């Protein structure tokens, strides 16, 4: 009997903490996709919005990446810069954002997740494995970052289609 009460107590105490760490809480899944390059699986991605529908690159939205391989934080930052360049969005003043990302993003290993929580046009939060790791305060950052996956000009249109829930 004592064991049952202890288990119940632990469940009641731990449940709110787990919910608070879920960066996709309050959002509905729009779509999911896996990025593979050549023979390597890179990450699985999921897009969430309040309605569960893609209504354009606008806040609020959450983009979750679950990594399937080891990637150094510097490589993640370099890939962000490279994607902005390919989309024609990169400007030298974006280097300050990239420096902030370099400071907050850790190296990732298979199973690790990074979530963009673009909660308002002014603020973008990043979570690593469910824990807040940093915030970028800028009216333009969230849209430019999400464009890597959601722009019609993305390097990976099949991933975009799956993420936004578009039919093939």
C-alpha positions as CSV (number, residue, x, y, z in Angstrom):
1,X,0.0,0.0,0.0
2,X,2.8,2.4,0.9
3,X,4.5,1.7,-2.4
4,X,1.3,2.5,-4.3
5,X,1.0,5.9,-2.6
6,X,4.6,6.7,-3.3
7,X,4.1,5.9,-7.0
8,X,0.9,8.0,-7.1
9,X,2.7,10.9,-5.4
10,X,5.6,10.7,-7.8
11,X,3.3,10.7,-10.8
12,X,1.4,13.7,-9.5
13,X,4.5,15.6,-8.8
14,X,6.4,14.8,-12.0
15,X,3.5,15.2,-14.5
16,X,3.4,19.1,-14.5
17,X,7.2,19.3,-14.9
18,X,7.1,17.1,-17.9
19,X,4.3,19.1,-19.5
20,X,6.2,22.4,-18.8
21,X,9.3,21.0,-20.7
22,X,7.2,20.0,-23.8
23,X,7.9,22.9,-26.2
24,X,5.2,21.7,-28.6
25,X,2.5,21.9,-25.9
26,X,-0.6,23.8,-27.0
27,X,0.1,23.2,-30.7
28,X,-1.1,20.7,-33.2
29,X,1.0,18.7,-35.6
30,X,0.9,20.0,-39.2
31,X,3.3,17.5,-40.8
32,X,6.5,15.5,-40.4
33,X,9.4,14.8,-42.7
34,X,12.8,13.1,-42.6
35,X,15.8,14.8,-44.3
36,X,18.3,12.3,-45.8
37,X,21.3,13.5,-47.9
38,X,22.9,10.9,-50.1
39,X,23.1,7.8,-47.8
40,X,22.8,9.6,-44.5
41,X,19.7,10.3,-42.4
42,X,20.2,13.8,-40.9
43,X,17.1,14.6,-38.9
44,X,13.4,14.1,-38.5
45,X,11.4,17.3,-38.5
46,X,7.9,18.2,-37.2
47,X,5.9,21.4,-37.7
48,X,3.3,22.6,-35.2
49,X,0.8,25.5,-35.3
50,X,-2.2,26.4,-33.1
51,X,-4.7,25.1,-35.7
52,X,-2.7,22.2,-37.1
53,X,-2.7,23.9,-40.5
54,X,0.1,25.7,-42.3
55,X,-1.0,29.3,-42.9
56,X,2.3,30.7,-44.2
57,X,5.6,31.5,-42.5
58,X,4.1,33.4,-39.6
59,X,4.2,33.2,-35.8
60,X,3.2,31.3,-33.8
61,X,4.7,28.1,-34.9
62,X,7.1,25.4,-33.6
63,X,9.6,23.5,-35.6
64,X,11.1,20.4,-34.0
65,X,14.3,18.7,-35.3
66,X,15.3,15.3,-33.9
67,X,18.8,14.6,-35.1
68,X,19.8,11.1,-36.4
69,X,23.6,11.7,-36.5
70,X,26.3,13.5,-34.7
71,X,26.7,17.1,-35.8
72,X,28.9,19.8,-34.2
73,X,27.2,23.1,-33.2
74,X,29.5,25.0,-35.6
75,X,28.2,22.8,-38.5
76,X,24.6,23.6,-37.5
77,X,25.4,27.3,-37.6
78,X,27.3,27.1,-40.8
79,X,24.4,25.2,-42.4
80,X,22.0,28.0,-41.2
81,X,24.2,30.6,-42.9
82,X,24.5,28.5,-46.1
83,X,20.7,28.0,-46.3
84,X,20.1,31.7,-45.9
85,X,22.6,32.4,-48.7
86,X,20.9,29.8,-51.0
87,X,17.5,31.4,-50.3
88,X,18.9,34.9,-50.9
89,X,18.1,36.0,-47.4
90,X,21.5,36.3,-45.9
91,X,22.8,39.8,-44.9
92,X,26.1,40.5,-43.1
93,X,24.1,41.9,-40.1
94,X,22.7,38.4,-39.6
95,X,26.1,37.4,-38.2
96,X,25.1,38.6,-34.8
97,X,22.2,36.0,-34.8
98,X,24.6,33.3,-36.0
99,X,26.9,34.2,-33.1
100,X,24.0,33.9,-30.7
101,X,23.1,30.5,-32.1
102,X,26.8,29.3,-31.9
103,X,26.7,30.3,-28.2
104,X,23.4,28.5,-27.4
105,X,23.4,25.4,-29.6
106,X,25.3,22.4,-28.3
107,X,26.7,19.6,-30.4
108,X,24.0,17.1,-31.2
109,X,23.9,13.3,-31.2
110,X,21.3,10.8,-32.4
111,X,18.1,11.3,-30.5
112,X,18.8,14.9,-29.5
113,X,16.2,17.6,-30.4
114,X,16.3,21.3,-31.0
115,X,13.0,23.1,-31.2
116,X,12.3,26.6,-32.6
117,X,9.4,28.1,-30.6
118,X,8.5,31.2,-32.6
119,X,6.0,32.4,-30.2
120,X,5.6,36.0,-31.4
121,X,7.0,38.1,-34.3
122,X,9.4,39.6,-31.7
123,X,10.8,36.5,-30.0
124,X,12.2,33.1,-30.9
125,X,13.0,30.5,-28.2
126,X,15.2,27.5,-28.7
127,X,14.9,24.3,-26.7
128,X,17.4,21.5,-26.5
129,X,15.9,18.1,-25.4
130,X,13.0,20.0,-23.9
131,X,15.0,22.6,-22.0
132,X,15.1,26.3,-22.9
133,X,18.6,27.1,-24.1
134,X,18.2,30.6,-25.4
135,X,16.1,33.3,-27.0
136,X,16.7,35.6,-30.0
137,X,14.8,38.9,-29.7
138,X,14.2,40.2,-33.2
139,X,11.2,41.0,-35.4
140,X,12.8,39.2,-38.4
141,X,14.7,36.2,-37.0
142,X,11.9,33.7,-36.6
143,X,10.6,34.2,-40.2
144,X,14.1,33.9,-41.7
145,X,15.0,30.8,-39.6
146,X,11.7,29.1,-40.4
147,X,12.1,29.9,-44.1
148,X,15.0,27.4,-44.3
149,X,12.3,24.6,-44.2
150,X,9.1,26.4,-45.1
151,X,10.0,28.8,-48.0
152,X,8.9,27.8,-51.4
153,X,12.5,28.2,-52.5
154,X,13.9,25.7,-49.9
155,X,16.6,23.4,-51.0
156,X,14.5,20.4,-49.9
157,X,11.0,20.9,-51.4
158,X,9.9,17.3,-50.6
159,X,10.6,17.9,-46.9
160,X,8.7,21.2,-47.1
161,X,5.6,19.5,-48.6
162,X,5.5,16.9,-45.9
163,X,6.0,19.5,-43.2
164,X,3.2,21.8,-44.4
165,X,0.9,18.9,-44.9
166,X,0.6,19.4,-48.7
167,X,-0.5,16.4,-50.8
168,X,2.1,15.0,-53.1
